[in-house]
Amino acid sequence: SGRYVSNELFKKLGIDREMQTKAQMVERIPVASQVAQGRYAIGFQQVSELLPVPGVSFAGELPANVQYITRFAGAVTVNAQHPDEGKALLRFLASPQAQKIVTATGMHSVSATAKQGDTVQ
């Protein structure tokens, strides 16, 4: 997020002072769209949100030691109206077929290292 970039990333990189007058947080619109329009030369954004924007080039992910990871989890609640369908969806999302799409859209899956029964019962 922009807050992570301005409040933590620049400090970790030792460039927070220099970036105070150069960096600008873009809120409520995709940063990549602003880069594509030429408003900015470089932007930081989640890979999955950057890849579908035409007119920008993905330079690469931040190094692991400064990366901010957002994790998503799925669960089927005890009182779910359609628990079997929910479990089927979670199984599909953890499947090898879905992993191709997950990685193609710029995300990483932890389910690739989990055993089948670990995530969905």
C-alpha positions, 0 to 999 in steps of 0.5 A: 500500500502507499502507506507502507511505501511512504511510512516503512519501505523508504525508511528500510531503504534509507531514502525516506528523507530524499523521497519526502519531496519527490514521492506522492501517494495516489489514493483511490485510483490505481497507481499504474493507471497514472504511470500509464498516463505519464503523470509519474515515471514509476509507481509501487502497487500490488502486482495483481493490480498492476499487471492488467493495466495497459501501458505500463511495464512490470519491472519486478517485485520488491526484494523479500526483505522489504516486501509487505505481504498481504495474506488471504484465507478462506473458510467455510463457517459452521452455519454456512448455507452451502458448505459443500459448495464452499469447500469445493471452491476452496479445494479448487482454489488450492488445486494445481489448475488454479495455481497457474491462474494465481501465478499468472495474475501476480499472486503467490499461493501458500496452498502449493506447500500445504497438503490437501487436507490441511486447508479444507476438511 
